[in-house]
Amino acid sequence: MFTATRQGEMPYYTFSRFNVTGMVTHGFTTRYGGVSRKPYDTLNMAFHVGDEPQRVLANRSLACERLGIEQESLVAGRQVHGDRVAVVTAVDRGRGAFEEEAALPETDALITNVSGLTLAGFFADCAPLLILDPVRRVAALAHAGRRGTALRIGQKTVQQMRMSFGTDPRDCLAGVAPSIGPCCYEVDDRVVDDFKKTFSNWRMLVAGTATGKWRLDLWEANRRVLLDAGLRPENIAVAGLCTACHSDVFFSYRAHNGVTGRMAAFLMLRE
C-alpha cells in the first residue's frame, strides 16, 4: 500500500511494506510545502529546471528535515534517461546534494549497502523505482522514464544488486511511485518501436487511440520488468497515482507543458 503522511504543510508518501521492515527511511514528495515561485511552486527539488538555486536548496532542507534525514547525506545522479547503474559508497556522500554539477554523471539508478546514505532522484512523470533487499540490507533507486523503462533499467538494477551484494531477487521489495499513468501517457509509433525491441509482450503495455497514437502503461511495464528480474509479484507495489491527472498535487512535465518542478524520491538505510 502507498500512503500519505499529512502532518504539517508538507505531505509525503511512503510504501507500507518498506515501513514495516523498520530498516529504511524513505519518502516521495509532492509539490506542496516549499518556497519556490510559479511555475515551480512550491516544493521543487531539482536544480536543472530553471528555478532559483537558493530556493531549491531551501526546499531540500525542508524536505530532509521533514523526513528526518541529513541533507549532506544525499547522493544523486545526473539523470539522462539512460540505463547506467552506479553502486555508491560513503565517499559519494553529498554528491549532488547542494549543486547539480557534483552529482554522479549520466546515472539513472543508484545502489548502496551503506547505512545513513540517502539515495535521491527527481521526477515529474517518469517512474521512480524503489527497491529494498531486507535480507542483505541493500537499497536501490531508479529513474524509469519511457527510455529507461524500454532499456529495462529496473531489471539491470536488480542484476547489479545481485552481482555486487549477492541479492536474491525473491527477497526484494519494490515500489513504483507516482508517475504518469496509462490514462494520460500518449506516445507515437517511434516510442512503441523501442518497446517492441525489449518487451515480447509489448501489446499488453499499450492501447491504440482514435488519433492513431498509443497510450503507454509505464506502471505495468515496470512491474513486468521487476517480475522478469525475479521479484515475487506480491512484493511489488504500484502506487497507481497519475502525476498528470493530479497535477495539482504533483509536478507533471506533460500536464505543465514541460515547464515545471520536480518531486524527489528518497531512500536511506537506517543505522
Secondary structure as GFF3:
##gff-version 3
##sequence-region A 1 271
A	DSSP	beta_strand	2	5	.	.	.	ID=ss1
A	DSSP	beta_strand	12	15	.	.	.	ID=ss2
A	DSSP	alpha_helix	16	21	.	.	.	ID=ss3
A	DSSP	beta_strand	24	29	.	.	.	ID=ss4
A	DSSP	alpha_helix	53	67	.	.	.	ID=ss5
A	DSSP	three_ten_helix	71	73	.	.	.	ID=ss6
A	DSSP	beta_strand	74	76	.	.	.	ID=ss7
A	DSSP	beta_strand	85	87	.	.	.	ID=ss8
A	DSSP	three_ten_helix	90	92	.	.	.	ID=ss9
A	DSSP	three_ten_helix	100	102	.	.	.	ID=ss10
A	DSSP	beta_strand	109	112	.	.	.	ID=ss11
A	DSSP	beta_strand	118	123	.	.	.	ID=ss12
A	DSSP	beta_strand	127	133	.	.	.	ID=ss13
A	DSSP	beta_strand	138	144	.	.	.	ID=ss14
A	DSSP	alpha_helix	146	150	.	.	.	ID=ss15
A	DSSP	alpha_helix	153	165	.	.	.	ID=ss16
A	DSSP	three_ten_helix	169	171	.	.	.	ID=ss17
A	DSSP	beta_strand	173	176	.	.	.	ID=ss18
A	DSSP	beta_strand	186	187	.	.	.	ID=ss19
A	DSSP	alpha_helix	189	198	.	.	.	ID=ss20
A	DSSP	three_ten_helix	202	205	.	.	.	ID=ss21
A	DSSP	beta_strand	206	208	.	.	.	ID=ss22
A	DSSP	beta_strand	214	216	.	.	.	ID=ss23
A	DSSP	alpha_helix	218	228	.	.	.	ID=ss24
A	DSSP	three_ten_helix	233	235	.	.	.	ID=ss25
A	DSSP	beta_strand	236	238	.	.	.	ID=ss26
A	DSSP	beta_strand	263	269	.	.	.	ID=ss27
###
